[in-house]
Amino acid sequence: MTYENLDAKLVNSLLGDGRASLRSLAEELDVSVTTVSNHLSDLEEEGVIEGYTPRVNYDAVGYDVTAVIQLQVEGNALPDVTDTLREHRQMISVYEVTGDYDVIAIGKFKDTDGMNDQIKQLLTDPDIKASNTSVVLNAVSENEQFELDVDDT
């Protein structure tokens, strides 16, 4: 087999089954176990594959309030504010963005009281100039992964 697109095919196979064995991946991709192992090691070292973790349904474990928090931040304080947000264990995503706000953070909470407490704590930071919080009513699609393009020509 040619190794063209092997890395993309390997990633796509793992997206389908993150617990697949090296042997099953090798059989599926028609290459040796050693080839799969070497390519996986390379993908890990290059940061393409960042880890193998379970996908948690937070609603199922009681974190059924999702908040989208938008913050306007003093320009030079942006790294400090994003670091603070990243350290909050219930913030699952933190983005620096363009537009009216500088940061968008997504948080998961057990209830609106817990959400409110954390947001009030954040707003004590004098570098946060303004905020806007939206509570998600229905998560239509969340934490989705997509397959990489494979050129099979």
Buried (B, 14 or more C-beta within 10 A) or exposed (E): EEEEBBBBBBBBBBEEEBEBEBEBBBEBBEBEBEBBEEBBEEBEEEEBBEEEEEEEEBEEEEBBBBBBBBBBBBEEBBEEBBEBBEEBEBBBEBEEEEEEBBBBBBBBBBEEEBBBEBBEEBBEBEBBEEBEBEEBEEEEEEEEEEEBEBEEE
